[in-house]
């Protein structure tokens, strides 16, 4: 599956987790909640 480049940069931040929720790829960060993204 293609992952958007904006999510790739978020994925590198400390504390970020890539999860799938209801068929969507979501990046959530517990260390800094402002860094989040969604694809799909």
N, C-alpha and C positions, 0 to 999 in steps of 0.2 A: 504494500500500500504506500502511495506517495504521501510524504509528510511535508507540509508547507514549511518554507524556509523560516517564517516568523516563529513557528513552533520549535524549530531546531535551535534557534538562538535562546529561546526560553528554557529549553531542555538543559542547556549547559549551566544555568544559574544554580547556585547551591540551594539545596532543599527542594528542588522541583521534582515532580513525579508525573509520568505520563500514564494516564488511565483511559480506558474505554468505557463510556457511559452511554447506554442506549444506542450503540452503533456509532457514536461520535468519539473522536480522539480529543481528549481534554488534557491540558497541562495545568496542574495546580501546584502552588508553592506555599508550603506552610510557614516558611521563614519570612517571606514577604508576599502577602496575599495580593498585592497589586500585580504581580507577575503571573497572569493566567491567560490562557488562550484556548480556543476551541476550533476544531476543524470538522466540517461535515454537518 
